[in-house]
Amino acid sequence: MQDPIIYGQHAVSSLLDTAPQRVLEVWLQDGRENQLSRRLRARYAHGSVPLHVLPRERLDALLRGARHQGVAVRATPEEAVDLARVLAGVGRDTLLVLLDGVQDPRNLGAVLRSADGAGAHALIVPRSRGAGLTPAARKTASGAADSVPVVEVANLARAMTALSAAGVRLLGTTGDAARSVFQTDLTGPVAVVLGAEDVGLRRLTRERCDALMRVPMLGRVQSLNVAVAAGVCLYEALRQRTPGRDPAATS
């Protein structure tokens, strides 16, 4: 596996906070000084990790025009979390997110950010039919990629079957559902299932859901961006799981 390149202020800072031992090499933009760049210079001044200070043009070329915010690191691959570990950890408060064919890595990163904020335990994605944890996804996640495991599965339908067998309710999001997310019970072990930006849930994915729910749309726009929809669903789950919530909300 190729060593991942992580860039952006929040993503690099999170890596330093959570797993500094993974850092193999550092690049900084010449003339761009901030708290993170000073921290990196101080930490690696002794030469244990190569630290390069480059003009912006060279850093842009190295990262192929990515919006790096003046900092990037090469890191060892993180330990993979597989579905078996997720299944073994299913409990009464388990909250998961499944993405069915979401292609934009920035959407994946934004979903991760909401998942972290709402206390979700993992994000599950198909290995070959959607975006993976790319540098762009990491940057958008603003550090959430280090707190919410991303589990890649070979077959999403089989993964859903295994989750159901472990007691996880699979709640799909679709615009034609009879009940809204605010009328749906999101307590207990739950996985929120969201489809691709253009076509939504595939038929096989939809058929494996225990129930369907929609995000109410009162204006002219027919649907939300998948990352925004994920945020709505996850924070409704958080609201329902918070002590003192209104019990009539899911009646």
Rosetta blueprint (number, residue, H / E / L):
1 M L
2 Q L
3 D L
4 P L
5 I E
6 I E
7 Y E
8 G L
9 Q H
10 H H
11 A H
12 V H
13 S H
14 S H
15 L H
16 L H
17 D H
18 T H
19 A L
20 P H
21 Q H
22 R H
23 V E
24 L E
25 E E
26 V E
27 W E
28 L E
29 Q E
30 D L
31 G L
32 R L
33 E L
34 N L
35 Q H
36 L H
37 S H
38 R H
39 R H
40 L H
41 R H
42 A H
43 R H
44 Y H
45 A L
46 H L
47 G L
48 S L
49 V L
50 P L
51 L E
52 H E
53 V E
54 L E
55 P L
56 R H
57 E H
58 R H
59 L H
60 D H
61 A H
62 L H
63 L L
64 R L
65 G L
66 A L
67 R L
68 H L
69 Q L
70 G L
71 V E
72 A E
73 V E
74 R E
75 A E
76 T L
77 P L
78 E L
79 E L
80 A L
81 V L
82 D L
83 L H
84 A H
85 R H
86 V H
87 L H
88 A H
89 G L
90 V L
91 G L
92 R L
93 D L
94 T L
95 L E
96 L E
97 V E
98 L E
99 L E
100 D E
101 G L
102 V L
103 Q L
104 D L
105 P H
106 R H
107 N H
108 L H
109 G H
110 A H
111 V H
112 L H
113 R H
114 S H
115 A H
116 D H
117 G H
118 A H
119 G L
120 A L
121 H L
122 A E
123 L E
124 I E
125 V E
126 P E
127 R L
128 S L
129 R L
130 G L
131 A L
132 G L
133 L L
134 T L
135 P H
136 A H
137 A H
138 R H
139 K H
140 T H
141 A H
142 S L
143 G L
144 A H
145 A H
146 D H
147 S L
148 V L
149 P L
150 V E
151 V E
152 E E
153 V E
154 A L
155 N L
156 L H
157 A H
158 R H
159 A H
160 M H
161 T H
162 A H
163 L H
164 S H
165 A H
166 A L
167 G L
168 V L
169 R E
170 L E
171 L E
172 G E
173 T E
174 T L
175 G L
176 D L
177 A L
178 A L
179 R L
180 S E
181 V H
182 F H
183 Q H
184 T L
185 D L
186 L L
187 T L
188 G L
189 P L
190 V E
191 A E
192 V E
193 V E
194 L E
195 G E
196 A E
197 E L
198 D L
199 V L
200 G E
201 L L
202 R L
203 R H
204 L H
205 T H
206 R H
207 E H
208 R L
209 C L
210 D L
211 A E
212 L E
213 M E
214 R E
215 V L
216 P L
217 M L
218 L L
219 G L
220 R L
221 V L
222 Q L
223 S L
224 L L
225 N L
226 V H
227 A H
228 V H
229 A H
230 A H
231 G H
232 V H
233 C H
234 L H
235 Y H
236 E H
237 A H
238 L H
239 R H
240 Q H
241 R H
242 T L
243 P L
244 G L
245 R L
246 D L
247 P H
248 A H
249 A H
250 T H
251 S L
